[in-house]
Amino acid sequence: QVQLVESGGGLVQPGGSLRLSCTASGSIFSINDMAWYRQTPGKERELVADITRDGSTNYADPVKGRFSISRDNAKNTVYLQMNSLKPEDTAVYYCMSFIATFQTGYSRNYWGQGTQVTVSS
């Protein structure tokens, strides 16, 4: 069984910063791509940023230059540093990872439970 646990969400004023963390645990053989998504009520979940195992990154246009994704492979953890936050960044943020387990040997995606980020004065 694999679990992804997120932390770091909360309330922040416009222009502020937050750092989200997501750690995978369980019967993990390998972790490939890791990513952050976000979702607001009535909208589809959207990709914020993703990172390959070797550190190549990709960002959605609305967050380019403000957000930074990174990972620590030794800790099975992915981070999202969010700077210059705007009210429109308010959402539930979810981490997602492609993980191969010892039981199956093949990768599939796993999701965290989500963490609320609210940007408001």
Salt bridges, closest charged atoms under 4 A:
GLU46 OE2 - ARG38 NE 2.79
ASP61 OD1 - LYS64 NZ 3.00
ASP89 OD1 - ARG38 NH1 2.98
ASP89 OD2 - ARG66 NH1 2.75
